[in-house]
């Protein structure tokens, strides 16, 4: 497929998935990779990060971090443009891009101002793109479950402070998903945005079809296996104890330790007081109402795109 040509089934332009961490990004990317040949035969280049997947030639787009705006951006811009060219994104009239670190990495999430650089990072990305951004898709998640899931994921790989110490700023932050959606709208200026709720458990193939509407017309294979599943709390406690002993665990060591604790119950490593949990859920629902009313934003029922 020559991606300089426009598919008759899809308007030319870019379809970008910005993956909030711990919202099914890996499953979506694995689904896109699984159906890569069929999607590209239809004229849409597929470029995904697949940080937790096993595919070859994943996209790696390095966005500016704190302290990098205002200096040496030309070097980062050169690397950005080289990465976009390498993956064929700048040459494609029609492309799907999925990357969960464009708005910020995991360390930028559990902060008093989560993903605070998202708007500037996305504006930096937009400067390197040469096609209109037709649609941006993001999956949001309730603030409490998001913080707990993200913390638990980080516990798999690093010695972490107590959950209450790390997450308190995020859980009590005045900045939330409304601000992030506005940053995306300003930074990328997409023609439209689709916002899905993680709680709806929309299957990865349906999420993909919400990202690029023309995929509804294709016969695609659903993703059968579970991706990036949560690790039991007992295993996380064992991992933390190993890290406290300064054990340098290999990937195989971690998997062996996790398997040894499969099915074991244990106290939650990331518990939120019930009163705060209720407050966060109320805020999340109110923020969803605000997001749904934003110009150019769609919050579709998860059932139609099957």
Secondary structure, DSSP 8 states (H G I E B T S, - for coil): --TTS--TTS-SEEEEEE--TTSSHHHHHHHHHHTHHHHHHTT-EEEE--TTS--SS--------TT-TTSSHHHHHHHHHHHHHHTTTTT-SEEEEEETTSS--GGGTSSTTTTTTHHHHHHHHHHT--S-EEEEEEEE--HHHHHHHHHHHHHTTS----HHHHHHHHHT-S--HHHHHHHHHHHH--SEEEEEEGGG---HHHHHHHHSGGGGGS------S--S----HHHHHHHHHHHHTT----HHHHHHHHHHTTT-----SS---HHHHHHHHHHHHHHHHHHHTSTTEE---TTS--
